[in-house]
Amino acid sequence: MPQGNRYKGLIDKFKAVLPVSDTTRFISLGEGNTPLIKLENIPALIGKNVDIYVKYEGLNPTGSFKDRGMTMAVTKAVEEGSQAIICASTGNTSASAAAYAARAGIKAFVLIPEGKIALGKLAQAMMHGAEIIQIKGNFDHGMQLVKEVAEHAPVTIVNSINPYRLQGQKTAAYEIVEALGQVPDYHCLPVGNAGNISAHWMGYTEMAQPENESAAGNYSKLAVNKRPVMVGYQAAGAAPFLKGEMIDDPETVATAIRIGRPQSWDKAWAAQKESAGWFDLLTDEEILAAQKLLTEKEGIFCEPASAASVGGAIRDIKNGKIPEGSTIVCTLTGHGLKDPDTAISQCVAQPQAIEASLDAVKAAILDKL
Ligand code: AN7
């Protein structure tokens, strides 16, 4: 047998702080271990002395952070003998559930809002062979139905109300501290169901208490006794945390976070309060502008929802809420290729076709230099 040091996914790496045993079969696609990229051009553009890092979760196997939670949720579902998983989804959870179910050899049912999920996510769920149930309703309706149907059918819910999801997702915080060699001052995330912000807070909290039997200390040798300020950004049309109560009929171009009834409501408020953080909102225009800025100035393509973290952070750096000298991590939750329609529609100059001749190509280039 070869004895290499191949990365075998986040459960293998973080098993000391995850609820698995020596006999657990890990359902993994090599998720996690995503790059933490320092922004080089945007800080200068905004004229502020800050270190901004993006955690590029779009580089997970199915293109979003959901894989971190899904590897754990499906691993435990299989360990417990489940033959089928089910979720409601704005898209990424369905893609991830479909892939990990395929890997495990079990069935996946996904409820998605008709016409409101990005093309790439739908393609993934279809290709992996999930049973796709489109509903004439939004994510919140789907989530309610999933909870009800799971009481009557032998299916395991793999939405983030499944506690193993947050366990898997907390590993992103461990990776960030390991990569930075310190705890960031601020951590900014887009917020939909608020599972991810809650999971990160759980991870940071474990690391700050290495005396825990959880063995968190193994991964936080560099971490001083500190946790970041947690900042959550929502889309203006889907901002229950700003309103202070659940909302009906959420609407935003960032379909991933088109959610009015967040499932991790209490956990996210606790993270905000305990970290002295805050929630804020961005208009769809601001979200798309941030997505474009990242692609044009840094070469990093994330999906619209993800860009809310950077768009919000830039605004709060400019207005001084996040002070100069800070180290800031923004989570880019999903890859830009997930939603090609929204990307193409916001590019003013659509590519034109010209003659396939040297003259025509020369003219086209000289024109632009
Ligand atoms: C790219 O896939 O809820 O606050 O059903 O896909 O943890 O919900 C997706 C959420 C941010 C919000 N960015 O994270 C689903 C789903 C992207 C996302 C979020 C989602 P949470």
Residues whose N, C-alpha, C, O or C-beta is under 5 A from the ligand:
A	BS01	AN7	A88 S89 T90 G91 N92 T93 S94 P190 V191 G192 N193 A194 G195 N196 I197 A256 A305 S306 T333 G334
